[in-house]
Amino acid sequence: MTEAAKQSKRKQKIQVNILLSMLLSLILAVTLNNVLIYFVFQVGTGLDWLEKIFPYLITPFFIIVFIITFLMSTRRIVKDLMTLEQGLQTITEGDLSYRVPVNRQDELGRVAFNINRMTERLEQQIAKERAAEQSKMELITGLSHDLRTPLTSIIGYIELLRSNSFQDQEEYVRFVQNTYNKAAHLKKLLDDLFEYTRLSSVDPHLNAHQIDLCQLLNQLLFEFEPIACENELHIIKELGSSPVLSVVDSDKIARAIDNLLMNALKYSFKPGAIRIRMVTDSKQVTIEVENRGTPLTREQQDKLFERFYKADHSRSSEGLQTGAGLGLSIARNIAELHGGSLTLNHLEDLFNFKLKLPLEADG
């Protein structure tokens, strides 16, 4: 049965009910009217006054009987219409938790169902808008805190240098170096924010071309190993020797992998190891970054990829500057832009991040 036929059949339900009510009212009115006529002319013979005024009474009597019968037979429809009206009034006054009772299977029942569905969607939309507004406030708060900390340090060191508040050349060099480190950290925070904003835009641009992911990963690990060694971390590579070709934006993929490596660096047990594994099949390549660290709660794990979320600071390594909480969010956005994914398998103290990319991206 076509949709148009179904709609036509549904529309007839309430029309048939009204038509049947009218026929019932008409039959009852005619029947009572005939009974009245029979009574007047058979039983009331000899009552001249009744015979004179009866022609004027018969039509009003018929109409009254018809109206009363019709109203009684359609009172449920009227009651349901009033329920709909009251429900709409309640909803328009702002009570979006109210739901109109659905007690019918005809058009009025579907109207009530659609009103409830519309109200539910409106309630969900308002909840999303409130969540977005809360997210904006958290964004501003997080940015204010993360940017203020290095900026305050920079201002403090510059003030020490400006007022010549250093004892010797060695302390002067240390102040300058600390100022530079804080400025570099501030730039990194701003770069993360800028990159996240670009990736979250409506139409982010990918400069995709074919590259060897194995070669890219080896280059990144070559640059990363000295930093890992300084933090008592050993790099275990399981990459294979065969080229792994894929059409990707090399700069963004490098950024995603670097974010995963830096996350493992910050939150690994020291001394320890970071394992990097590359697995390929006919359709995709999986880059795994595995390390051991302080276990997360289920709530922390669920929020790990949210923007500006940072797990308990006690997990971070001393001497490593904390970021803005955008690294994993940026990495996931990059993976999804390439038609891939970034997931976490977490079992006790073992963390395994899997970055999956198609071997032939859309570009």
C-alpha positions as a LaTeX table, in Angstrom:
\begin{tabular}{lrrr}
\hline
Residue & $x$ (\AA) & $y$ (\AA) & $z$ (\AA) \\
\hline
Met1 & 0.00 & 0.00 & 0.00 \\
Thr2 & 1.42 & 3.42 & $-0.99$ \\
Glu3 & 2.01 & 6.20 & 1.50 \\
Ala4 & $-0.73$ & 8.30 & $-0.13$ \\
Ala5 & $-3.22$ & 5.44 & 0.24 \\
Lys6 & $-2.24$ & 4.99 & 3.88 \\
Gln7 & $-2.69$ & 8.70 & 4.52 \\
Ser8 & $-6.12$ & 8.63 & 2.83 \\
Lys9 & $-7.20$ & 5.65 & 4.90 \\
Arg10 & $-6.06$ & 7.32 & 8.12 \\
Lys11 & $-7.85$ & 10.55 & 7.28 \\
Gln12 & $-11.13$ & 8.69 & 6.86 \\
Lys13 & $-11.17$ & 7.36 & 10.42 \\
Ile14 & $-12.31$ & 10.45 & 12.24 \\
Gln15 & $-14.52$ & 11.48 & 9.30 \\
Val16 & $-16.27$ & 8.11 & 9.46 \\
Asn17 & $-16.78$ & 8.53 & 13.22 \\
Ile18 & $-18.37$ & 11.93 & 12.71 \\
Leu19 & $-20.50$ & 10.65 & 9.83 \\
Leu20 & $-21.72$ & 7.72 & 11.91 \\
Ser21 & $-22.56$ & 10.10 & 14.77 \\
Met22 & $-24.56$ & 12.26 & 12.39 \\
Leu23 & $-26.43$ & 9.24 & 10.98 \\
Leu24 & $-27.15$ & 7.94 & 14.48 \\
Ser25 & $-28.40$ & 11.35 & 15.57 \\
Leu26 & $-30.53$ & 11.67 & 12.45 \\
Ile27 & $-32.08$ & 8.20 & 12.85 \\
Leu28 & $-32.80$ & 8.80 & 16.53 \\
Ala29 & $-34.26$ & 12.25 & 15.85 \\
Val30 & $-36.51$ & 10.91 & 13.04 \\
Thr31 & $-37.62$ & 7.98 & 15.20 \\
Leu32 & $-38.54$ & 10.18 & 18.16 \\
Asn33 & $-40.16$ & 12.64 & 15.81 \\
Asn34 & $-42.37$ & 9.92 & 14.36 \\
Val35 & $-43.20$ & 8.62 & 17.83 \\
Leu36 & $-44.24$ & 12.13 & 18.83 \\
Ile37 & $-46.40$ & 12.50 & 15.72 \\
Tyr38 & $-48.07$ & 9.16 & 16.40 \\
Phe39 & $-48.71$ & 10.12 & 20.04 \\
Val40 & $-50.24$ & 13.48 & 19.14 \\
Phe41 & $-52.56$ & 12.24 & 16.41 \\
Gln42 & $-53.52$ & 8.93 & 17.99 \\
Val43 & $-53.38$ & 9.46 & 21.72 \\
Gly44 & $-54.01$ & 13.18 & 21.85 \\
Thr45 & $-57.12$ & 13.20 & 19.59 \\
Gly46 & $-59.58$ & 15.81 & 20.73 \\
Leu47 & $-57.03$ & 18.21 & 22.06 \\
Asp48 & $-57.60$ & 21.01 & 19.59 \\
Trp49 & $-55.01$ & 23.31 & 21.09 \\
Leu50 & $-52.32$ & 20.61 & 20.75 \\
Glu51 & $-53.19$ & 19.98 & 17.13 \\
Lys52 & $-52.96$ & 23.69 & 16.39 \\
Ile53 & $-49.52$ & 24.32 & 17.88 \\
Phe54 & $-48.02$ & 20.90 & 17.05 \\
Pro55 & $-46.86$ & 21.88 & 13.50 \\
Tyr56 & $-44.80$ & 24.65 & 15.11 \\
Leu57 & $-43.22$ & 22.27 & 17.65 \\
Ile58 & $-42.28$ & 19.33 & 15.49 \\
Thr59 & $-39.33$ & 21.00 & 13.70 \\
Pro60 & $-37.70$ & 22.49 & 16.86 \\
Phe61 & $-38.18$ & 19.13 & 18.58 \\
Phe62 & $-36.40$ & 17.35 & 15.71 \\
Ile63 & $-33.50$ & 19.84 & 15.76 \\
Ile64 & $-33.09$ & 19.66 & 19.55 \\
Val65 & $-33.07$ & 15.87 & 19.57 \\
Phe66 & $-30.57$ & 15.79 & 16.69 \\
Ile67 & $-28.22$ & 18.29 & 18.38 \\
Ile68 & $-28.33$ & 16.60 & 21.80 \\
Thr69 & $-27.74$ & 13.16 & 20.28 \\
Phe70 & $-24.91$ & 14.42 & 18.07 \\
Leu71 & $-23.21$ & 16.19 & 20.97 \\
Met72 & $-23.45$ & 13.11 & 23.17 \\
Ser73 & $-22.06$ & 10.83 & 20.46 \\
Thr74 & $-19.14$ & 13.18 & 19.73 \\
Arg75 & $-18.37$ & 14.18 & 23.33 \\
Arg76 & $-15.22$ & 12.02 & 23.41 \\
Ile77 & $-13.83$ & 13.77 & 20.34 \\
Val78 & $-14.63$ & 17.15 & 21.90 \\
Lys79 & $-13.03$ & 16.08 & 25.19 \\
Asp80 & $-9.86$ & 14.96 & 23.40 \\
Leu81 & $-9.74$ & 18.24 & 21.47 \\
Met82 & $-9.99$ & 20.14 & 24.76 \\
Thr83 & $-7.19$ & 17.98 & 26.17 \\
Leu84 & $-5.04$ & 18.87 & 23.15 \\
Glu85 & $-5.81$ & 22.56 & 23.61 \\
Gln86 & $-4.95$ & 22.46 & 27.32 \\
Gly87 & $-1.76$ & 20.51 & 26.59 \\
Leu88 & $-0.65$ & 23.05 & 23.97 \\
Gln89 & $-1.43$ & 25.85 & 26.40 \\
Thr90 & 0.73 & 24.19 & 29.06 \\
Ile91 & 3.60 & 23.70 & 26.59 \\
Thr92 & 3.41 & 27.27 & 25.26 \\
Glu93 & 3.68 & 28.54 & 28.83 \\
Gly94 & 7.12 & 26.91 & 29.03 \\
Asp95 & 6.53 & 23.50 & 30.60 \\
Leu96 & 8.40 & 21.37 & 28.05 \\
Ser97 & 8.32 & 18.35 & 30.34 \\
Tyr98 & 4.55 & 18.02 & 29.84 \\
Arg99 & 3.30 & 15.34 & 27.45 \\
Val100 & $-0.18$ & 15.26 & 25.94 \\
Pro101 & $-2.01$ & 11.96 & 26.70 \\
Val102 & $-2.28$ & 9.76 & 23.61 \\
Asn103 & $-5.53$ & 7.80 & 23.98 \\
Arg104 & $-6.63$ & 7.51 & 20.36 \\
Gln105 & $-5.43$ & 5.75 & 17.22 \\
Asp106 & $-6.90$ & 8.20 & 14.71 \\
Glu107 & $-5.82$ & 11.64 & 13.53 \\
Leu108 & $-6.25$ & 13.23 & 16.97 \\
Gly109 & $-4.03$ & 10.54 & 18.46 \\
Arg110 & $-1.37$ & 11.24 & 15.83 \\
Val111 & $-1.65$ & 14.97 & 16.47 \\
Ala112 & $-1.03$ & 14.32 & 20.18 \\
Phe113 & 1.91 & 12.04 & 19.32 \\
Asn114 & 3.45 & 14.65 & 17.00 \\
Ile115 & 2.98 & 17.38 & 19.61 \\
Asn116 & 4.83 & 15.23 & 22.15 \\
Arg117 & 7.59 & 14.47 & 19.66 \\
Met118 & 7.92 & 18.14 & 18.74 \\
Thr119 & 8.08 & 19.08 & 22.43 \\
Glu120 & 10.71 & 16.42 & 23.11 \\
Arg121 & 12.87 & 17.62 & 20.23 \\
Leu122 & 12.47 & 21.22 & 21.35 \\
Glu123 & 13.47 & 20.20 & 24.88 \\
Gln124 & 16.54 & 18.39 & 23.50 \\
Gln125 & 17.46 & 21.39 & 21.34 \\
Ile126 & 17.25 & 23.75 & 24.31 \\
Ala127 & 19.36 & 21.32 & 26.35 \\
Lys128 & 21.96 & 21.29 & 23.55 \\
Glu129 & 21.98 & 25.08 & 23.42 \\
Arg130 & 22.46 & 25.26 & 27.17 \\
Ala131 & 25.26 & 22.69 & 26.96 \\
Ala132 & 26.87 & 24.72 & 24.15 \\
Glu133 & 26.61 & 27.88 & 26.23 \\
Gln134 & 28.13 & 26.06 & 29.21 \\
Ser135 & 30.87 & 24.76 & 26.92 \\
Lys136 & 31.62 & 28.32 & 25.78 \\
Met137 & 31.91 & 29.47 & 29.37 \\
Glu138 & 34.22 & 26.55 & 30.18 \\
Leu139 & 36.24 & 27.38 & 27.06 \\
Ile140 & 36.70 & 30.99 & 28.17 \\
Thr141 & 37.52 & 29.92 & 31.72 \\
Gly142 & 39.98 & 27.28 & 30.56 \\
Leu143 & 41.67 & 29.63 & 28.12 \\
Ser144 & 41.92 & 32.38 & 30.70 \\
His145 & 43.61 & 30.05 & 33.17 \\
Asp146 & 45.93 & 28.32 & 30.67 \\
Leu147 & 47.05 & 31.56 & 28.99 \\
Arg148 & 47.35 & 33.59 & 32.17 \\
Thr149 & 49.81 & 31.22 & 33.85 \\
Pro150 & 52.69 & 31.46 & 31.31 \\
Leu151 & 51.90 & 35.11 & 30.61 \\
Thr152 & 52.19 & 35.96 & 34.31 \\
Ser153 & 55.55 & 34.18 & 34.44 \\
Ile154 & 56.78 & 36.05 & 31.37 \\
Ile155 & 55.79 & 39.39 & 32.88 \\
Gly156 & 57.50 & 38.43 & 36.16 \\
Tyr157 & 60.80 & 37.48 & 34.49 \\
Ile158 & 60.75 & 40.58 & 32.27 \\
Glu159 & 60.21 & 42.72 & 35.35 \\
Leu160 & 63.22 & 41.05 & 37.02 \\
Leu161 & 65.33 & 41.70 & 33.93 \\
Arg162 & 64.05 & 45.26 & 33.54 \\
Ser163 & 64.91 & 46.12 & 37.14 \\
Asn164 & 68.31 & 44.34 & 36.93 \\
Ser165 & 67.24 & 42.03 & 39.75 \\
Phe166 & 69.74 & 39.31 & 38.96 \\
Gln167 & 72.97 & 38.57 & 40.78 \\
Asp168 & 75.26 & 37.53 & 37.97 \\
Gln169 & 75.43 & 36.63 & 34.30 \\
Glu170 & 74.45 & 33.01 & 34.99 \\
Glu171 & 71.22 & 34.09 & 36.68 \\
Tyr172 & 70.58 & 36.55 & 33.86 \\
Val173 & 70.88 & 33.75 & 31.31 \\
Arg174 & 68.58 & 31.55 & 33.38 \\
Phe175 & 65.94 & 34.32 & 33.55 \\
Val176 & 66.13 & 34.82 & 29.79 \\
Gln177 & 65.88 & 31.08 & 29.15 \\
Asn178 & 62.89 & 30.75 & 31.46 \\
Thr179 & 61.20 & 33.69 & 29.74 \\
Tyr180 & 61.79 & 32.07 & 26.36 \\
Asn181 & 60.41 & 28.73 & 27.60 \\
Lys182 & 57.26 & 30.37 & 28.93 \\
Ala183 & 56.81 & 32.33 & 25.68 \\
Ala184 & 57.23 & 29.11 & 23.67 \\
His185 & 54.67 & 27.41 & 25.91 \\
Leu186 & 52.26 & 30.30 & 25.39 \\
Lys187 & 52.74 & 30.04 & 21.62 \\
Lys188 & 52.06 & 26.28 & 21.79 \\
Leu189 & 48.78 & 26.91 & 23.63 \\
Leu190 & 47.72 & 29.48 & 21.04 \\
Asp191 & 48.74 & 27.16 & 18.19 \\
Asp192 & 46.63 & 24.37 & 19.69 \\
Leu193 & 43.66 & 26.70 & 19.98 \\
Phe194 & 44.10 & 27.97 & 16.42 \\
Glu195 & 44.45 & 24.42 & 15.05 \\
Tyr196 & 41.36 & 23.24 & 16.94 \\
Thr197 & 39.37 & 26.22 & 15.62 \\
Arg198 & 40.43 & 25.45 & 12.05 \\
Leu199 & 39.60 & 21.76 & 12.37 \\
Ser200 & 36.20 & 22.57 & 13.89 \\
Ser201 & 35.25 & 24.95 & 11.08 \\
Val202 & 32.55 & 24.08 & 8.58 \\
Asp203 & 34.92 & 23.25 & 5.72 \\
Pro204 & 38.47 & 22.60 & 6.95 \\
His205 & 41.02 & 22.34 & 4.13 \\
Leu206 & 43.17 & 19.23 & 3.69 \\
Asn207 & 46.36 & 19.48 & 1.67 \\
Ala208 & 46.34 & 15.76 & 0.87 \\
His209 & 48.92 & 13.88 & $-1.13$ \\
Gln210 & 50.34 & 10.37 & $-1.16$ \\
Ile211 & 53.01 & 9.73 & 1.46 \\
Asp212 & 54.73 & 6.79 & 3.13 \\
Leu213 & 53.27 & 6.67 & 6.64 \\
Cys214 & 56.06 & 4.35 & 7.81 \\
Gln215 & 58.68 & 6.89 & 6.76 \\
Leu216 & 56.74 & 9.74 & 8.40 \\
Leu217 & 56.43 & 7.80 & 11.66 \\
Asn218 & 60.15 & 6.93 & 11.68 \\
Gln219 & 61.02 & 10.60 & 11.20 \\
Leu220 & 58.74 & 11.67 & 14.05 \\
Leu221 & 60.17 & 9.01 & 16.39 \\
Phe222 & 63.72 & 10.05 & 15.48 \\
Glu223 & 62.92 & 13.56 & 16.72 \\
Phe224 & 60.96 & 12.29 & 19.71 \\
Glu225 & 63.46 & 9.75 & 21.11 \\
Pro226 & 65.86 & 12.29 & 22.71 \\
Ile227 & 62.95 & 13.88 & 24.63 \\
Ala228 & 61.76 & 10.45 & 25.73 \\
Cys229 & 65.25 & 9.50 & 26.93 \\
Glu230 & 65.44 & 12.69 & 29.01 \\
Asn231 & 62.26 & 11.55 & 30.74 \\
Glu232 & 63.49 & 7.97 & 31.34 \\
Leu233 & 61.26 & 6.48 & 28.68 \\
His234 & 62.34 & 3.80 & 26.21 \\
Ile235 & 60.84 & 3.73 & 22.72 \\
Ile236 & 59.80 & 0.32 & 21.35 \\
Lys237 & 59.12 & 0.39 & 17.59 \\
Glu238 & 57.13 & $-2.26$ & 15.73 \\
Leu239 & 56.75 & $-0.61$ & 12.35 \\
Gly240 & 57.98 & $-3.10$ & 9.81 \\
Ser241 & 60.11 & $-2.18$ & 6.80 \\
Ser242 & 57.59 & $-2.07$ & 3.95 \\
Pro243 & 56.24 & 1.29 & 2.73 \\
Val244 & 52.68 & 2.12 & 3.77 \\
Leu245 & 51.20 & 4.52 & 1.22 \\
Ser246 & 48.14 & 6.64 & 1.90 \\
Val247 & 46.71 & 9.91 & 0.60 \\
Val248 & 46.69 & 12.23 & 3.65 \\
Asp249 & 47.60 & 15.71 & 4.81 \\
Ser250 & 51.11 & 14.95 & 6.10 \\
Asp251 & 51.31 & 18.04 & 8.35 \\
Lys252 & 48.03 & 17.25 & 10.09 \\
Ile253 & 48.77 & 13.54 & 10.46 \\
Ala254 & 52.19 & 14.43 & 11.91 \\
Arg255 & 50.42 & 16.77 & 14.33 \\
Ala256 & 48.02 & 14.01 & 15.41 \\
Ile257 & 50.82 & 11.46 & 15.97 \\
Asp258 & 52.93 & 14.03 & 17.81 \\
Asn259 & 49.99 & 14.80 & 20.12 \\
Leu260 & 49.64 & 11.09 & 20.91 \\
Leu261 & 53.36 & 10.76 & 21.62 \\
Met262 & 53.41 & 13.85 & 23.86 \\
Asn263 & 50.35 & 12.56 & 25.72 \\
Ala264 & 52.15 & 9.26 & 26.37 \\
Leu265 & 55.26 & 11.19 & 27.43 \\
Lys266 & 53.35 & 13.24 & 29.99 \\
Tyr267 & 51.36 & 10.45 & 31.56 \\
Ser268 & 53.67 & 7.42 & 31.48 \\
Phe269 & 55.23 & 5.84 & 34.54 \\
Lys270 & 58.91 & 6.88 & 34.82 \\
Pro271 & 61.05 & 4.97 & 34.09 \\
Gly272 & 59.02 & 3.11 & 31.52 \\
Ala273 & 58.44 & 2.48 & 27.85 \\
Ile274 & 56.26 & 3.72 & 25.00 \\
Arg275 & 55.39 & 1.16 & 22.35 \\
Ile276 & 54.59 & 2.34 & 18.82 \\
Arg277 & 53.06 & $-0.24$ & 16.52 \\
Met278 & 51.86 & $-0.06$ & 12.91 \\
Val279 & 49.42 & $-2.67$ & 11.56 \\
Thr280 & 47.98 & $-2.70$ & 8.03 \\
Asp281 & 45.30 & $-4.65$ & 6.21 \\
Ser282 & 43.71 & $-4.32$ & 2.79 \\
Lys283 & 41.67 & $-1.23$ & 3.72 \\
Gln284 & 43.35 & 0.69 & 6.53 \\
Val285 & 46.46 & 1.27 & 8.57 \\
Thr286 & 46.39 & 1.37 & 12.38 \\
Ile287 & 49.02 & 3.30 & 14.33 \\
Glu288 & 49.05 & 2.29 & 18.00 \\
Val289 & 50.68 & 4.26 & 20.81 \\
Glu290 & 50.82 & 2.23 & 24.01 \\
Asn291 & 52.09 & 3.17 & 27.47 \\
Arg292 & 51.50 & 2.46 & 31.14 \\
Gly293 & 50.29 & 5.13 & 33.54 \\
Thr294 & 47.96 & 5.91 & 36.40 \\
Pro295 & 44.55 & 4.29 & 35.68 \\
Leu296 & 41.61 & 6.51 & 34.79 \\
Thr297 & 38.08 & 6.33 & 36.10 \\
Arg298 & 35.28 & 5.55 & 33.68 \\
Glu299 & 34.17 & 9.19 & 33.78 \\
Gln300 & 37.70 & 10.42 & 33.02 \\
Gln301 & 38.01 & 7.98 & 30.13 \\
Asp302 & 34.69 & 9.12 & 28.63 \\
Lys303 & 35.81 & 12.78 & 28.76 \\
Leu304 & 39.38 & 12.23 & 27.57 \\
Phe305 & 38.74 & 13.38 & 23.99 \\
Glu306 & 36.66 & 16.41 & 24.98 \\
Arg307 & 38.16 & 19.81 & 24.30 \\
Phe308 & 39.88 & 21.53 & 27.23 \\
Tyr309 & 39.61 & 18.37 & 29.32 \\
Lys310 & 42.70 & 17.49 & 31.31 \\
Ala311 & 42.90 & 14.49 & 33.58 \\
Asp312 & 44.08 & 14.78 & 37.16 \\
His313 & 47.26 & 16.88 & 37.25 \\
Ser314 & 48.81 & 14.33 & 39.59 \\
Arg315 & 49.18 & 12.08 & 36.55 \\
Ser316 & 51.39 & 14.53 & 34.70 \\
Ser317 & 55.14 & 14.40 & 34.84 \\
Glu318 & 57.04 & 16.94 & 36.82 \\
Gly319 & 58.96 & 19.33 & 34.62 \\
Leu320 & 56.59 & 18.93 & 31.67 \\
Gln321 & 54.41 & 21.92 & 30.94 \\
Thr322 & 50.72 & 21.09 & 30.75 \\
Gly323 & 48.78 & 21.93 & 27.60 \\
Ala324 & 45.34 & 23.37 & 27.08 \\
Gly325 & 43.65 & 19.97 & 26.97 \\
Leu326 & 43.22 & 20.10 & 23.20 \\
Gly327 & 45.84 & 17.57 & 22.05 \\
Leu328 & 43.66 & 14.45 & 21.94 \\
Ser329 & 40.66 & 16.37 & 20.65 \\
Ile330 & 42.77 & 17.76 & 17.80 \\
Ala331 & 44.15 & 14.30 & 17.02 \\
Arg332 & 40.65 & 12.79 & 16.83 \\
Asn333 & 39.39 & 15.62 & 14.60 \\
Ile334 & 42.33 & 15.07 & 12.24 \\
Ala335 & 41.63 & 11.33 & 12.08 \\
Glu336 & 37.93 & 11.88 & 11.36 \\
Leu337 & 38.70 & 14.47 & 8.66 \\
His338 & 40.67 & 11.75 & 6.87 \\
Gly339 & 37.80 & 9.27 & 7.19 \\
Gly340 & 39.50 & 7.44 & 10.06 \\
Ser341 & 39.13 & 7.27 & 13.82 \\
Leu342 & 41.01 & 7.61 & 17.10 \\
Thr343 & 40.03 & 5.38 & 20.01 \\
Leu344 & 41.40 & 4.36 & 23.40 \\
Asn345 & 41.57 & 0.86 & 24.84 \\
His346 & 42.17 & 1.24 & 28.58 \\
Leu347 & 42.72 & $-1.73$ & 30.88 \\
Glu348 & 43.94 & $-0.95$ & 34.39 \\
Asp349 & 47.25 & 0.93 & 33.89 \\
Leu350 & 47.66 & 0.07 & 30.18 \\
Phe351 & 46.70 & 2.74 & 27.64 \\
Asn352 & 46.45 & 1.85 & 23.95 \\
Phe353 & 45.53 & 4.64 & 21.53 \\
Lys354 & 44.61 & 3.45 & 18.03 \\
Leu355 & 44.78 & 5.91 & 15.15 \\
Lys356 & 43.10 & 4.30 & 12.13 \\
Leu357 & 43.46 & 5.78 & 8.63 \\
Pro358 & 42.21 & 4.49 & 5.27 \\
Leu359 & 44.92 & 3.45 & 2.85 \\
Glu360 & 43.11 & 5.48 & 0.17 \\
Ala361 & 41.68 & 8.69 & 1.67 \\
Asp362 & 39.27 & 10.89 & $-0.24$ \\
Gly363 & 41.62 & 13.83 & $-0.04$ \\
\hline
\end{tabular}
